[in-house]
Amino acid sequence: MEHENRDPFIGEILEDRFRVEAAVRRGGHGAVYCGYDFRTERPCAIKVVQQNWLRDADIVDRFAVEGRIQRQAVNRAPERF
């Protein structure tokens, strides 16, 4: 019964931009996935917060700040050839 444990996010297209490809890790607040960004045509990480945490403003704010910091770090990284 392998399909019973299948992650519902795998294969999903988010925001018409990102494809969720594989689960990497689950934690207390959500999960991290390997994904693909159609706009940049590159692999990416996708973090999903568990729905029950969306009511906690501190968690949502922390999640948003973490995303901004990660994008800044990636944007400052040297270009890959």
C-alpha positions in Angstrom: 0.0 0.0 0.0 2.7 2.4 -1.0 0.3 5.1 -2.3 -1.2 5.5 1.2 2.1 7.2 2.4 2.5 9.3 -0.7 3.2 13.0 0.0 0.4 15.0 -1.5 2.7 17.9 -2.4 5.0 15.7 -4.7 4.3 16.6 -8.3 2.3 19.7 -7.4 2.8 23.0 -9.3 2.8 26.0 -7.0 2.1 29.6 -8.1 2.4 28.4 -11.8 6.1 28.6 -11.2 7.5 25.8 -8.9 7.2 22.0 -9.2 7.5 20.0 -6.0 9.8 17.0 -6.8 10.8 15.3 -3.6 10.6 15.6 0.2 13.9 16.4 1.9 13.0 16.8 5.6 10.0 17.3 7.9 10.2 19.4 11.0 8.0 20.7 13.7 6.7 23.6 11.7 6.6 22.1 8.2 8.5 20.4 5.5 11.3 21.2 3.0 11.2 19.8 -0.6 13.4 19.7 -3.6 11.7 21.6 -6.4 12.2 23.1 -9.8 11.7 26.8 -10.6 10.3 27.2 -14.1 11.2 30.9 -14.3 14.9 30.5 -13.5 15.1 26.9 -15.0 17.0 25.8 -11.9 16.4 23.5 -9.0 15.2 25.1 -5.8 14.2 24.4 -2.2 10.5 24.8 -1.3 9.5 25.1 2.4 5.9 24.5 3.3 4.5 25.5 6.8 2.0 23.2 8.4 -1.5 24.7 8.2 -2.0 24.7 11.9 1.0 27.1 12.3 -0.5 29.7 9.9 -2.6 31.1 12.8 0.6 31.9 14.8 1.8 35.4 13.6 5.3 34.9 15.1 5.8 31.7 13.0 4.5 33.3 9.9 6.7 36.3 10.4 9.8 34.1 11.1 9.0 32.1 7.9 8.8 35.3 5.8 12.1 36.7 7.2 13.8 33.3 6.7 12.7 33.3 3.0 14.0 36.9 2.4 17.3 36.0 4.0 17.7 32.9 1.9 16.8 34.8 -1.3 19.4 37.5 -0.5 22.1 34.8 0.1 21.3 33.1 -3.2 21.2 36.4 -5.1 24.7 37.3 -3.8 26.2 33.9 -4.7 28.5 33.7 -7.7 26.9 32.7 -10.9 27.3 29.1 -11.8 28.7 28.2 -15.3 
